[in-house]
Amino acid sequence: MKRIVFVFIILMIAIPVAYYYTIESNKKKLPIINPSDLVPDVVDPELRNKASGHKIQDFEFVNQNGDLIKSKELEGKIWVVEYFFATCKGICPIMNKQMQRVQSAYSDDNEIKILSFTVDPINDSIEALKKYAESHEAVNGKWHFFTGNKTKLYGLARQSFFLLKPAEAKNLGDAGGDFIHTNNFVLIDPQKRIRGYYDGTNPDEVDELIADIGILKAE
């Protein structure tokens, strides 16, 4: 009888411990994504063999409030990044409806910033972006809608975020012309490293993004 009780006690201790370590080992770990990890077509040719140390390059653009924002002001924060344009009637409204969910999930967390870069700065004036931001209930200081020099906007997409194919990024036509924009959201950590890509039109992937932000915060 004593032997049975002893075995039972051991099992009562061992099972929770084993469960704990199983849960710990199954915790998701976010990758650190470098250019060599991606499909070559989406990476600027000069960066395709870079296997470590990739970080988002410095930038400065004007946001929807007419404020010049430098990337150095956003350092140490977690970024969720997208490229869009305000007159888009296709995927952009879907994406930014989902981005509102991201903002809502971390509305009180100043460590999370949303950066929306226009692919159509010719038409996306400060006034147009202000109206667009208000229509999506963007919180000032949390969700920035950026416009500026088109070459620099596309260069950042090609050489830092890897959101546009080089051939597409070289085409500087107006919105509605030949250029193609992406439905991807990109997760950037406080060290300005890429940690994930998500389909911004897919609610399930946006759920994953929201969860992954929490994982990133806990690192």
C-alpha positions in Angstrom: 0.0 0.0 0.0 2.8 2.4 0.9 4.5 1.6 -2.4 1.3 2.5 -4.3 1.0 5.8 -2.4 4.6 6.6 -3.1 4.2 5.9 -6.9 1.1 8.0 -6.9 2.9 10.9 -5.3 5.8 10.7 -7.8 3.3 10.7 -10.7 1.5 13.7 -9.3 4.8 15.6 -9.2 6.2 14.3 -12.5 3.2 14.9 -14.7 2.9 18.6 -14.1 6.6 19.1 -14.4 6.7 17.2 -17.7 3.7 19.2 -18.9 5.4 22.4 -18.0 8.5 21.6 -20.0 6.5 20.4 -22.9 4.6 23.7 -23.0 7.9 25.6 -22.7 9.5 23.6 -25.5 6.5 24.2 -27.8 6.5 28.0 -27.3 6.8 29.7 -30.7 10.1 31.3 -31.4 10.1 34.0 -34.0 12.8 33.7 -36.7 15.2 36.6 -37.5 14.8 36.9 -41.2 17.6 37.9 -43.5 17.7 38.5 -47.3 19.1 35.0 -48.0 16.0 33.5 -46.3 13.7 35.0 -48.9 12.7 34.2 -52.4 15.5 36.0 -54.5 13.0 37.9 -56.7 11.8 40.0 -53.8 15.3 41.0 -52.7 17.5 43.7 -54.3 20.2 41.8 -56.2 23.0 43.3 -54.1 21.5 41.9 -50.9 20.5 38.4 -51.9 23.5 36.6 -50.3 23.3 38.4 -47.0 22.6 35.8 -44.4 22.9 37.7 -41.2 22.8 41.2 -39.7 20.1 42.7 -41.9 18.4 45.7 -40.4 16.0 48.3 -41.7 17.9 51.3 -43.1 17.3 54.8 -41.7 14.5 56.8 -43.2 12.6 60.0 -42.8 9.1 60.8 -44.2 6.2 63.1 -43.6 3.2 61.7 -41.9 -0.5 62.5 -42.1 -0.1 65.4 -39.7 2.6 67.0 -41.7 5.3 66.0 -39.2 8.7 64.9 -40.4 9.3 61.6 -38.7 12.8 60.1 -38.6 13.3 56.3 -38.0 15.6 57.2 -35.2 12.6 58.5 -33.3 11.0 55.1 -33.6 14.0 53.0 -32.5 13.5 50.6 -29.7 9.8 50.1 -30.7 8.1 47.2 -32.4 6.8 48.1 -35.9 4.1 46.7 -38.0 4.7 47.8 -41.6 2.6 47.9 -44.8 2.6 49.6 -48.2 -0.7 50.9 -49.6 -2.3 53.8 -51.3 -5.4 55.8 -50.3 -7.3 55.6 -53.5 -7.0 51.8 -53.7 -10.3 50.0 -54.0 -9.0 46.5 -53.9 -6.9 45.0 -51.1 -6.0 48.2 -49.2 -9.4 48.7 -47.5 -9.3 45.1 -46.4 -5.8 45.4 -45.1 -6.4 48.6 -43.2 -9.6 47.2 -41.7 -7.3 44.4 -40.3 -4.7 46.9 -39.3 -7.3 48.6 -37.2 -7.5 45.3 -35.3 -3.8 45.4 -34.7 -4.1 48.9 -33.4 -7.0 48.0 -31.2 -5.2 45.0 -29.7 -2.3 47.2 -28.5 -4.1 50.6 -28.2 -2.6 51.3 -24.8 0.9 50.1 -25.6 3.3 52.8 -26.7 5.9 50.2 -27.7 3.9 49.2 -30.7 3.9 51.5 -33.8 2.1 51.0 -37.2 3.9 52.4 -40.2 1.9 52.6 -43.5 4.0 53.8 -46.5 2.2 55.0 -49.6 3.2 53.6 -53.0 1.4 56.6 -54.6 2.9 59.8 -53.1 1.9 61.8 -56.2 -1.8 61.5 -55.1 -1.3 60.7 -51.5 -0.8 64.2 -50.2 -0.7 65.0 -46.5 -4.3 66.1 -46.6 -5.4 62.9 -48.4 -3.5 60.8 -45.8 -5.0 62.8 -42.9 -8.5 62.1 -44.2 -7.6 58.4 -44.8 -6.1 58.1 -41.3 -9.2 59.6 -39.7 -11.5 57.3 -41.6 -9.6 54.4 -40.1 -9.5 55.9 -36.6 -5.7 56.0 -36.6 -4.3 57.1 -33.2 -1.8 59.9 -33.6 1.6 58.8 -32.6 0.8 55.2 -32.9 -0.3 54.8 -36.6 1.7 56.8 -39.1 0.8 57.2 -42.7 3.9 58.2 -44.6 4.4 60.0 -47.9 7.5 61.5 -49.5 9.9 60.9 -52.3 8.8 58.0 -54.4 12.2 56.6 -55.2 13.1 56.6 -51.5 9.7 54.9 -50.6 10.3 52.2 -53.2 14.0 51.8 -52.3 13.0 51.2 -48.6 10.5 48.5 -49.8 13.2 46.8 -52.0 16.2 47.1 -49.8 14.8 46.9 -46.2 11.3 45.4 -46.0 11.5 43.3 -49.2 7.9 44.0 -50.1 8.2 44.7 -53.8 9.9 42.7 -56.5 12.8 44.7 -58.0 11.2 44.8 -61.5 8.0 46.2 -60.0 9.7 48.7 -57.8 11.6 50.1 -60.7 8.3 51.0 -62.4 7.4 54.4 -61.0 4.0 54.7 -62.7 1.1 56.3 -60.9 -1.4 54.3 -58.9 -3.7 52.5 -61.2 -0.9 52.0 -63.7 1.6 49.2 -63.9 3.1 49.1 -60.4 2.0 46.3 -58.0 1.5 46.7 -54.3 1.6 43.9 -51.7 -0.9 42.5 -49.2 1.9 41.7 -46.7 2.3 43.1 -43.3 5.9 43.0 -41.9 6.8 42.6 -38.2 10.0 44.5 -37.2 11.6 44.1 -33.8 13.2 46.8 -31.6 16.6 46.1 -33.2 15.0 46.9 -36.6 15.2 43.2 -37.7 12.5 41.4 -39.7 10.7 38.8 -37.6 7.7 37.9 -39.8 5.5 38.4 -42.8 1.7 38.1 -42.7 -1.1 38.3 -45.3 -2.9 41.5 -44.3 -6.1 40.4 -46.0 -6.4 37.2 -44.0 -7.9 37.5 -40.5 -6.3 34.3 -39.3 -2.8 35.5 -40.3 -3.5 38.9 -38.6 -4.5 36.9 -35.5 -1.1 35.3 -35.7 0.6 38.7 -36.1 -1.2 40.0 -33.0 -0.1 36.9 -31.0 3.5 37.2 -32.4 3.7 40.8 -31.2 3.1 39.5 -27.7 5.9 36.9 -28.2 8.2 39.6 -29.4 7.4 41.8 -26.4 8.3 38.9 -24.1 11.7 38.2 -25.6 
